[in-house]
Amino acid sequence: MKNKDVKDKVKTAFESVTPDDGEQIRSRIETVSQVDKPAAVAVRKNTFIKRFAVAAACLIVLVLGGLGVYGYNMNFTTVTEISFDVNPSMTMTLNGKGRVRSVTANNADAQRVLEGLDFEGSTYEVAANAIIGAMLRTGYLSELSNSVLVSVNDSRSQRSKTIESNILAEIQRIFTLENFDGAIICQSVTDNGRLQALADEYGITIGKANLIEKIINTQSSAGLQTVYTFRDLAGLTINELNVLAESLSVNLGDSASGTASTQGYIGEQRAYEQALAFALVNSADVTGNMRAEFDFEGGVIVYEVSFRTSDGCEYEVKVGASNGEFVELSEDLERMAGPMGEALAEDEIRLAAMQKAGLTGTESLTGYRISRDEREYEVSFGYDGFVYEIDVRLDGVVMSYDKKTDVSVPGGDTSVPGGQITAQQAKEIAFSVAAQRWQDFDADNVREYDDEGGRPEREDGVLAYEIEFKCGRYEYEFRIKASDGTVIKAERERDD
């Protein structure tokens, strides 16, 4: 059908349903033309009013719609995250009105703290009160471990500071009522890709990651010879981190109060006594004052005790803070060295190093290495659960001596008859390392454990147990040397 035919048919159909009101319309026009002008103005005013009413109605709809969206965002959108860390770790989310949307446990300890508690709709002050109270009742906050870290993540810095200040005041009030000598660190944190990646890798909150970074940065700025790694500190409790932060004078800002508890430690006096015993030094031979500072070594908090003896030797001894056990001994003997004598052969240097370690020279060593420069040899080896590093001058005079506990095999001696650890021991080592390295690891919640039937496999000439398992949101993979339990590989990644 052509376009003209279509148009004709539409015109015919339209005319058939349209009444012939031409005369009536002309009559109405004539009537209107005879009406005086004020009436015409009234008509125009009436039209304006109608248009205004329509516009106002549209505006009301827009305003109400906007208020609806605003109200939804204020009530049902998370604008603030607050994490509470002691060793239990939990995260609270708030809506735009400062009301609690959720509180999530980040580890098994937090699940026990939060059991039976419902915070939805309450103010963050009330929720903080309940959380701190629960940690006091369950003993996670105690005289031995009294530090709590609160981290506020909010895009608006002023609101973040207000929340931070209010929570600090609320926790201080609780501690006062409970007559509890607690330490509080409150901080504002912001979304940070690097920190978030570290938090995810080690299973901690971004707030704890931020505190660890402050400690490491303080060490770096001070130019210290040894700087902690993130892996070193991620498994520590907040009280242990606070002890280190105070020892290093880390700037924690204005929103911090109290002092980290050291009541679970042996105290400086006993640390001095242990250090002298480990160094085989009589207290009468010490010149000047002995000094003790907190440090971290071999996975534990230690007292680092420094002193000098009358013969010029400088000592630095690291003693386990909680148990007084030996961790490391360093001796700087350079002041005692006389003029250089005749150079010795390498075998004689080896013997001099072993004798300094209290050995006869006939013992079987592990990991023996020796290298030299223009002035001295560097000798290192392992024996009987200790690692030695000894600098020996070319003439056989020992210049420095370092002895430390070998922590490559967690949990102590795992050897069995036949020189090979069992599959069960390999499993225990894997779980021990996981617990030390990742705070959120809980051995009770391990699933899909696979150790290739408990048989070690040889790869690259090394016989080792290949272990894989899942826990929480992560997959873990370990490779543990069958001969002595050395951890060759320890990794985890998100379980997708």
ABEGO torsion letter per residue (X at the ends): XBAAAAAAAAAAAAAAABBBAAAAAAAAAAAAAABBAAAAAAAAAAAAAAAAAAAAAAAAAAAAAAAAAAAAAAAABBABBBBBBBABBBBBBBBAAGBBABBBBABAAAAAAABGBBABGBBAAAAAAAAAAAAAAAGABBAABABBBBBBBBABAAAAAAAAAAAAAAAAAAAAAAGBBBBBBBBBBBBBAAAAAAAAAAGBBAAAAAAAAAAAAAAAAAGBABBBBAAAAAABBAAAAAAAAAAAGBBAEABBBEBBBAAABAEAAAAAAAAAAAAGBBAAABBEBBBBBBBBBGGBBBBBBBBBBAAGBBBBBBBBAAAGBBABBBBBAAAABBBBBBBBBAAAAAAAAAAAAGBAGABBBBGBBBBBBAABBBBBBBBGGBBBBBBBBAAGBBABBBBBBBAABBGEBABBBGGBBBAAAAAAAAAAAAAAABAABBAAABBGBBAGGGBBBBBGGBBBBBBBBBBEABBBBBBBBAAAGBBABBBBBBBX
